[in-house]
Structure formats: structure tokens, C-alpha cells
Amino acid sequence: MESIFDKYGGNDFWQKVLNEFYETNIKDHRLTQFFESADIGKIKKMYKCLLASALSDQGDPVHVSIRRVHNPYPISQLEFEAFLENFDQVLEINRLRVEDKVQVLTIVNSYRNDVVKQ
């Protein structure tokens, strides 16, 4: 069975999705503060590796602590929801099947406790 990562075109597709996603996040007044001085290229590279690892059996394991990376940022539940909402919209625009989109968003949401400051 083909993985979600490969089903839509592998690296090229997900790079396009991430380009659109981070362009959306940068323009989103709810999230702009987190991306103003960030190395977006580095963020997209790490996120693509995370997606490849989570959505296919051929992705390399991610050896970065999601919690440690996000620790300096006071990310709230509402801001995390905005992040998920933007990702949902970009996945919809890029025509992921509903069940695949749900699976991707569930995986991303599984990192909520590592990202959000309580």
C-alpha cells in the first residue's frame, strides 16, 4: 500500500505544500510573531523530514526534540489551533483526500503538548 507521503508526489508535493503553508502562516496575524526572525527554510526542511518520517515507512527518523525546539516560544492553544487551521486549508487546496487529511492533521496534533505552553 502506498504511503500518504508518496501517494501525492513525495518530496516535490510536500515541498510545495510547505511553501504554501508557511507563506500562509507568515501572513496570519495570529502567527506572524513566531516567524518574523525565523529561518523559514530550516523550519520547512525539518517539517518535511517529520512528515516523511510520519507518513511513510521510508522517511528517516526525526532526531530533534519538538519540545526543545518550541520551548523558547510562548505558543498558546489558540495559536496552535491557528497553525492547524492553516495547514488544514493548505491540504484542502492541494486536494488531499479527506481520510488522508484527517490522518496528517491527527499526526500534527499529536505534537500539541510538545509545542503549546500550558
C-alpha positions as CSV (number, residue, x, y, z in Angstrom):
1,M,0.0,0.0,0.0
2,E,1.4,3.4,-1.0
3,S,2.1,5.8,1.8
4,I,0.4,9.2,2.1
5,F,3.8,10.9,1.6
6,D,4.3,9.1,-1.7
7,K,0.7,9.0,-2.9
8,Y,0.6,12.7,-3.7
9,G,4.1,13.0,-5.2
10,G,6.6,12.6,-2.5
11,N,9.2,15.3,-1.8
12,D,8.1,17.7,-4.6
13,F,4.4,17.7,-3.5
14,W,5.2,18.2,0.2
15,Q,7.7,20.9,-0.5
16,K,5.0,22.8,-2.4
17,V,2.5,22.2,0.4
18,L,5.0,23.5,3.0
19,N,5.9,26.5,0.9
20,E,2.2,27.5,0.7
21,F,1.7,26.6,4.4
22,Y,4.5,28.8,5.7
23,E,3.5,31.6,3.3
24,T,0.1,31.4,4.9
25,N,1.5,31.3,8.5
26,I,3.8,34.3,7.8
27,K,0.7,36.4,6.7
28,D,-1.5,35.2,9.5
29,H,-1.6,37.9,12.2
30,R,-2.2,35.2,14.8
31,L,1.2,33.6,14.0
32,T,3.4,36.3,12.4
33,Q,5.3,36.9,15.6
34,F,6.7,33.4,15.6
35,F,8.1,33.6,12.1
36,E,9.4,37.2,11.9
37,S,13.0,36.3,12.6
38,A,12.9,32.6,12.0
39,D,14.9,30.6,9.4
40,I,11.8,29.5,7.4
41,G,14.0,27.3,5.1
42,K,15.3,25.4,8.1
43,I,11.8,25.1,9.6
44,K,10.4,23.7,6.3
45,K,13.2,21.3,6.0
46,M,12.7,19.9,9.5
47,Y,8.9,19.8,9.0
48,K,9.3,17.9,5.7
49,C,11.5,15.4,7.4
50,L,8.9,15.0,10.2
51,L,6.2,14.5,7.6
52,A,8.3,12.0,5.6
53,S,9.0,10.0,8.7
54,A,5.4,10.1,10.0
55,L,3.7,9.5,6.6
56,S,5.9,6.9,5.0
57,D,7.9,3.9,6.0
58,Q,10.9,5.2,4.2
59,G,11.4,8.5,6.0
60,D,14.4,8.9,8.2
61,P,13.6,9.1,11.9
62,V,13.5,12.6,13.3
63,H,16.2,13.2,15.9
64,V,15.1,16.5,17.1
65,S,13.1,17.3,20.2
66,I,9.9,19.0,19.2
67,R,9.5,20.3,22.8
68,R,13.1,21.6,23.0
69,V,12.8,23.4,19.6
70,H,9.5,25.1,20.6
71,N,10.4,25.7,24.3
72,P,11.5,29.4,23.8
73,Y,8.2,30.3,22.2
74,P,5.1,31.1,24.3
75,I,2.7,29.3,21.9
76,S,-0.9,29.1,23.2
77,Q,-3.6,26.7,22.4
78,L,-5.3,29.3,20.2
79,E,-2.1,29.8,18.2
80,F,-1.6,26.1,17.8
81,E,-5.2,25.9,16.5
82,A,-4.5,28.7,14.0
83,F,-1.5,26.6,12.8
84,L,-3.6,23.5,12.4
85,E,-6.4,25.6,10.7
86,N,-3.9,27.0,8.2
87,F,-2.5,23.5,7.5
88,D,-6.0,22.1,7.0
89,Q,-6.7,24.9,4.5
90,V,-3.5,24.2,2.5
91,L,-4.1,20.5,2.5
92,E,-7.6,21.1,1.2
93,I,-6.3,23.5,-1.5
94,N,-3.8,20.8,-2.6
95,R,-6.7,18.2,-2.8
96,L,-5.7,15.7,-0.2
97,R,-8.5,13.1,0.2
98,V,-10.5,13.6,3.4
99,E,-9.2,10.5,5.2
100,D,-5.6,11.4,4.3
101,K,-6.0,14.9,5.5
102,V,-7.5,13.7,8.8
103,Q,-4.5,11.4,9.3
104,V,-2.0,14.1,8.6
105,L,-3.7,16.6,10.9
106,T,-4.0,13.9,13.6
107,I,-0.3,13.3,13.4
108,V,0.5,17.1,13.6
109,N,-2.0,17.5,16.5
110,S,-0.2,14.7,18.4
111,Y,2.7,17.1,19.0
112,R,0.4,19.7,20.6
113,N,1.6,19.0,24.2
114,D,5.2,19.4,23.0
115,V,4.5,22.8,21.3
116,V,2.0,24.6,23.5
117,K,2.9,26.3,26.7
118,Q,0.3,25.4,29.3
